Amino acid sequence: MSSVLTVGLALLAGCAGGSASSAATATPGGPGRFQGQVDIGDGRKLYLSCSGRGTPTVILESGYHDSSGLWSVDEPTPPAVGPSVQDRLAEHVRVCSYDRPGTLVYGTPLALTTRSTPVPQPRTAGAAVRDLHALVGAAKLTTPVVIVAHSFGGLLTQLYAQTYPKEVAGVVFVDAFPATLPQAMGDQWPAYQQLLARPGTALDADPAFERFDVDASVAEIKAAPAFPPIPIAVLSKTEPFPVPPTNPIAPVLLTAWPARQQDLVDLRPGTPHLLATGSDHYVQVSNPDLVADTALLVIGRIAP
């Protein structure tokens, strides 16, 4: 979902992530900085970047089409202040971000990540959840983890928590994709799902480009066990998606997206709902301090 809008791509051009060839100076479980590929079995590797020390381990889950680089942007877009989300959280805990296969590395030119082994596309949320579960185990990350999830990463994280409840201690949903959105979009949902799958980049036609069967993914969430009793927080943007007003998707999305954020709040009683005033969809880039502080809020609510 994150890279669905070309304006988002322009905003983040030049924010390229680290290379998989970076020397690993520590093990993923820490302490110390680790950047490299982790073998998750079946001949596949996923790129992982970890820093900081302490527990719980925080995992940063990116949105649709986005690689891990957005969590560690060196020069955040104004009005952002302070370090990136990953750097800020590394001052307090062990924090890791990773590349799902087929995601975008923002730079000139725009490219698909070569740091994680490609897989056939499209996929479902269940496949991505199994990948993360395998990565957590192979990297020997300390569990239970806290997951900070942006956009479509929120849907993946909801399913992860429902599937592996003992591995998740808390969740932060960052302008996340609610599982109820397709129904709320009504007859505009098929067109919007197509826009999500092919957001208008030069890489849309690449068979390795990340694509999800969203309807099947929502069905997986409905069939999974209930969301576990863990602390969560919901952080939402206030600015609309920059879809041209003449596009029939625009008025439906303008209403459905903010309204359905409440469904994420309702996953757990007493969930704080914070608004990133003036922020667009990429809250982790425009307000990294707010995202990091919200994660620390959730960590502080974890039962000892």
C-alpha positions in Angstrom: 0.0 0.0 0.0 2.8 2.4 0.9 4.1 2.9 -2.6 0.8 3.0 -4.3 1.0 6.7 -5.0 3.6 8.2 -7.4 3.8 11.3 -5.2 5.1 9.0 -2.4 7.8 7.7 -4.8 8.8 11.3 -5.6 8.9 12.3 -2.0 11.2 9.4 -1.1 13.5 9.4 -4.2 17.1 9.2 -3.1 16.4 7.5 0.2 18.2 4.2 -0.7 18.7 1.5 1.9 22.0 -0.2 2.8 23.6 -3.0 0.7 23.4 -6.6 1.4 27.1 -6.7 1.0 27.6 -4.6 4.1 29.8 -6.3 6.5 28.0 -7.9 9.4 29.6 -6.8 12.6 27.3 -8.8 15.0 24.8 -11.5 15.1 21.1 -10.5 14.3 20.1 -11.1 17.9 22.6 -8.5 19.0 24.0 -6.4 20.5 25.8 -4.4 17.9 24.9 -3.6 14.3 24.0 -6.3 11.9 23.3 -5.9 8.2 23.1 -8.9 5.9 21.2 -11.8 4.5 19.7 -14.5 6.8 19.0 -18.0 5.4 15.4 -18.9 6.1 15.5 -22.3 4.4 14.3 -23.7 1.1 17.2 -21.9 -0.6 15.9 -18.5 0.3 17.5 -15.5 2.2 16.0 -12.3 3.6 17.9 -9.1 4.2 17.9 -8.0 7.8 19.2 -4.8 9.5 19.4 -4.7 13.3 20.9 -2.3 15.8 20.7 -1.4 19.4 20.4 -3.7 22.4 17.9 -4.8 25.0 14.4 -6.2 25.0 11.8 -6.5 23.7 13.1 -6.7 20.1 11.2 -4.3 17.8 10.5 -5.4 14.2 9.7 -2.7 11.6 7.3 -4.0 9.0 7.1 -1.9 5.8 4.0 -1.2 3.6 3.1 -2.6 0.2 6.1 -2.5 -2.2 8.4 -0.8 0.3 11.7 -2.3 1.4 13.3 -1.6 4.8 15.0 1.7 3.9 12.1 4.0 4.9 12.7 3.2 8.6 16.3 4.5 8.5 16.1 7.5 6.2 19.2 9.6 7.0 17.6 13.0 6.0 13.9 12.9 6.9 11.5 15.1 5.0 10.6 18.3 6.9 8.9 18.8 9.3 10.6 15.7 10.6 13.0 16.2 13.5 15.6 13.9 15.1 16.9 10.6 14.0 15.1 8.0 12.0 12.7 5.5 13.6 15.2 2.7 13.6 18.0 4.9 15.0 15.8 6.4 17.7 14.5 3.0 18.9 18.1 1.6 18.8 18.8 4.0 21.7 16.4 2.0 23.9 16.0 -1.6 22.5 17.1 -4.0 19.8 15.4 -3.0 16.6 15.3 -4.8 13.2 13.9 -4.1 9.8 13.9 -6.4 6.8 13.2 -6.6 3.0 10.2 -8.6 1.8 11.0 -10.1 -1.7 10.1 -7.8 -4.6 10.0 -4.6 -2.7 11.3 -1.2 -3.9 14.6 0.4 -3.0 14.1 4.2 -3.5 16.9 5.8 -5.4 17.9 6.8 -8.9 17.0 4.7 -10.6 14.2 3.1 -8.7 15.0 -0.6 -8.3 13.7 -3.9 -6.7 15.7 -5.2 -3.8 18.3 -7.7 -4.6 18.9 -8.3 -1.0 16.1 -10.9 -0.5 15.5 -13.9 -2.7 12.8 -13.4 -5.2 9.6 -15.5 -5.0 6.6 -16.0 -7.3 4.1 -13.2 -7.2 1.3 -12.6 -6.3 1.3 -13.9 -2.7 -1.1 -13.8 0.3 -0.5 -12.3 3.7 -0.1 -15.8 5.1 3.0 -16.4 2.9 4.6 -13.1 4.2 3.7 -14.1 7.8 5.4 -17.4 7.4 8.5 -15.7 6.0 8.8 -13.4 9.0 8.3 -16.3 11.4 11.1 -18.2 9.7 13.3 -15.1 9.8 12.7 -14.5 13.5 13.7 -18.1 14.2 16.7 -18.2 11.8 18.0 -14.9 13.1 17.5 -16.0 16.7 15.7 -12.8 17.6 14.4 -12.6 21.2 10.7 -13.1 21.4 8.1 -12.0 22.1 8.6 -9.0 19.8 6.9 -5.7 19.3 6.0 -5.0 15.7 5.7 -1.5 14.3 3.8 -1.8 11.0 3.2 0.7 8.3 0.3 0.6 5.8 -0.3 -2.8 4.3 2.3 -4.1 6.8 -0.5 -3.6 9.4 -2.6 -6.2 7.7 0.4 -8.6 7.7 1.1 -7.9 11.3 -2.5 -8.4 12.4 -2.4 -11.9 10.8 1.1 -12.5 12.4 -0.2 -11.7 15.9 -3.3 -13.9 15.3 -1.2 -16.8 14.0 1.7 -16.6 16.4 0.3 -14.9 19.5 3.0 -16.1 21.9 5.6 -14.4 19.7 4.1 -10.9 19.8 4.2 -8.6 22.9 2.7 -5.5 21.3 1.9 -3.7 18.0 2.0 -0.2 16.6 -0.2 0.3 13.6 1.2 3.3 11.5 -1.5 4.5 9.2 -2.2 0.9 8.7 -4.4 -1.0 6.2 -7.5 -2.2 8.0 -8.8 -5.7 7.0 -12.3 -4.1 6.7 -11.2 -1.6 4.0 -12.2 -3.7 1.0 -15.7 -4.0 2.2 -15.9 -0.3 3.1 -14.7 0.6 -0.4 -17.7 -1.1 -2.0 -17.8 -1.2 -5.8 -14.6 0.9 -5.9 -12.6 -1.8 -4.3 -11.6 -3.8 -7.5 -10.2 -0.6 -9.0 -8.4 0.3 -5.9 -6.9 -3.2 -5.5 -5.6 -2.9 -9.1 -4.1 0.5 -8.3 -2.4 -1.1 -5.3 -0.9 -3.9 -7.4 0.3 -1.6 -10.1 0.9 1.9 -8.6 2.4 3.4 -11.7 6.1 2.7 -11.4 8.5 1.6 -14.1 8.7 -1.7 -12.4 5.0 -2.5 -12.4 5.4 -5.1 -15.2 8.3 -6.9 -13.5 7.1 -10.4 -12.5 9.2 -10.2 -9.3 7.5 -6.9 -8.2 5.6 -7.5 -4.9 1.9 -8.1 -5.3 -0.7 -9.4 -2.8 -4.0 -11.1 -3.3 -5.7 -8.8 -0.8 -9.1 -10.5 -0.8 -7.4 -13.9 0.0 -5.3 -12.2 2.6 -8.4 -10.7 4.3 -10.0 -14.1 4.2 -6.9 -15.5 6.0 -7.4 -12.9 8.8 -11.1 -13.8 9.2 -10.2 -17.5 9.4 -7.4 -17.0 12.0 -7.8 -17.0 15.8 -8.8 -13.9 17.5 -6.3 -11.0 18.0 -4.3 -11.7 21.2 -4.7 -9.6 24.4 -1.6 -7.4 23.9 -1.1 -3.6 24.1 -1.4 -1.8 20.8 -1.5 1.7 19.5 -2.9 3.2 16.3 -1.2 6.2 14.7 -3.0 7.8 11.7 -2.2 10.5 9.2 -4.5 13.5 8.8 -3.8 14.4 5.2 -5.7 12.7 2.3 -4.1 10.4 -0.2 -3.1 12.5 -3.2 -5.5 10.7 -5.6 -6.9 13.1 -8.3 -10.3 14.2 -7.2 -11.7 13.3 -10.6 -10.8 9.6 -9.9 -14.0 7.9 -8.6 -11.8 6.1 -6.0 -11.0 9.4 -4.3 -14.2 10.3 -2.5 -14.7 6.7 -1.3 -11.1 6.4 -0.1 -11.2 9.8 1.6 -14.1 8.6 3.8 -13.3 4.9 4.2 -9.7 5.0 5.2 -10.0 7.3 8.3 -13.3 5.7 9.3 -11.9 2.2 9.3 -8.8 3.1 11.4 -11.3 2.7 14.2 -11.5 -1.0 13.5 -7.8 -1.2 14.3 -8.4 0.7 17.6 -11.2 -1.7 18.4 -8.9 -4.8 18.2 -8.1 -4.2 21.9 -9.9 -2.2 24.6 -8.2 1.0 25.7 -6.1 1.4 22.6 -4.7 4.9 22.2 -5.4 6.5 18.8 -2.9 9.2 17.9 -3.1 11.6 15.0 0.0 12.7 13.1 -1.3 16.2 12.4 -0.3 17.4 9.0 1.3 14.1 8.0 0.8 12.2 4.8 0.8 8.4 4.6 4.5 8.1 5.2 4.3 9.0 8.9 7.6 7.2 9.6 9.4 9.6 7.3 7.6 12.9 8.2 7.3 12.2 11.9 9.9 9.5 12.9 10.0 10.8 16.5 6.3 10.4 16.9 6.4 6.8 15.5 9.3 5.9 17.8 7.7 7.5 20.9 4.5 5.5 20.2 6.4 2.3 20.0 8.0 3.2 23.4 4.5 3.9 24.8 3.4 0.4 23.8 6.6 -1.1 25.2 5.9 0.6 28.5 2.4 -1.0 28.6 3.7 -4.6 28.2 2.9 -6.6 31.3 6.0 -7.7 33.2 
